[in-house]
Amino acid sequence: MTEEKSPQEKALEFAEEYEKAKGRKPTCVPLGGGHDIESSGRKIEVKGRSGDWRNIVLEAQSYKKMKKTSRYYLYVVTNLSSEDREDWRLYILNKSAVEKHGVPWTDPRLAVNPSKDEREKYRVLYPLSMWFTQGDE
């Protein structure tokens, strides 16, 4: 009996396949490296979601890295509960996407009713309309 992969494991695998399809050379980074994949100069943090989503909060560490360099990317793979990989979606956020939409880096939008701890842990909420999707970047 094969063990079911977690959404995060599926997302990492999908992100690696995407990078290879784009002609880049992805390698996984050991836990604690601050990102999950390095690929032809890119540093990629990968998040997996079982279902669909509309917004995601950006952790303070990721926010700082993305603000500093255009080589840092956040990939979110959604709909991973579907057995049909055609249903899976990859959303990509990096400095260029943020600046393209004119969102100031000090944008205070946060998750709905965040606690004080969440306000310190999470920095910015970027709407889905700002993200590149598979093939757009």
Residue pairs with C-beta under 8 A, 6 or more apart in sequence:
5 13
6 48
7 48
7 49
7 50
7 77
7 80
7 81
8 46
8 47
8 48
9 48
10 48
10 77
10 80
10 88
11 46
11 47
11 48
11 49
11 75
11 76
11 77
11 80
12 28
12 36
12 37
12 46
12 48
14 77
14 85
14 88
14 90
15 26
15 36
15 37
15 44
15 46
15 75
15 77
15 90
16 26
16 28
16 37
18 75
18 90
18 134
19 25
19 26
19 37
19 39
19 40
19 42
19 44
20 26
24 39
24 40
24 42
25 39
25 40
26 37
26 38
26 39
26 40
26 44
27 37
27 38
27 39
28 36
28 37
29 35
29 36
29 37
29 38
34 43
34 45
34 61
34 65
35 43
35 44
35 45
35 65
35 72
36 44
36 45
36 46
37 43
37 44
37 46
38 44
41 71
42 71
42 72
42 73
43 65
43 69
43 71
43 72
43 73
44 72
44 73
44 74
44 75
45 62
45 72
45 73
45 74
45 75
46 75
46 76
46 77
47 56
47 74
47 75
47 76
47 77
48 76
48 77
48 80
49 76
49 77
49 78
49 79
49 80
50 79
50 80
50 81
51 78
51 79
51 81
52 78
52 79
52 89
53 76
53 78
53 128
54 127
54 128
55 111
55 125
55 126
55 127
55 128
56 74
56 76
56 125
56 126
57 110
57 111
57 118
57 122
57 123
57 124
57 125
58 66
58 74
58 93
58 122
58 123
58 124
58 125
58 126
59 121
59 122
59 123
60 120
60 121
60 122
60 123
62 72
62 74
63 123
63 124
65 72
66 72
66 73
66 74
66 93
66 94
66 95
66 98
67 95
67 105
69 95
70 94
70 95
70 96
72 94
72 95
73 92
73 93
73 94
74 92
74 93
74 94
75 90
75 91
75 92
76 90
76 91
76 93
76 131
77 88
77 89
77 90
77 91
78 88
78 89
78 91
79 87
79 88
79 89
80 88
82 88
89 133
89 134
90 133
90 134
91 128
91 131
91 132
91 133
92 131
92 132
92 133
92 134
92 136
92 137
93 126
93 130
93 131
93 132
94 132
94 137
97 130
97 131
97 132
98 105
98 126
98 130
100 130
101 129
101 130
103 124
103 126
103 130
105 124
107 124
108 124
109 124
109 125
110 118
110 119
110 122
110 123
110 124
110 125
111 118
111 122
111 125
114 122
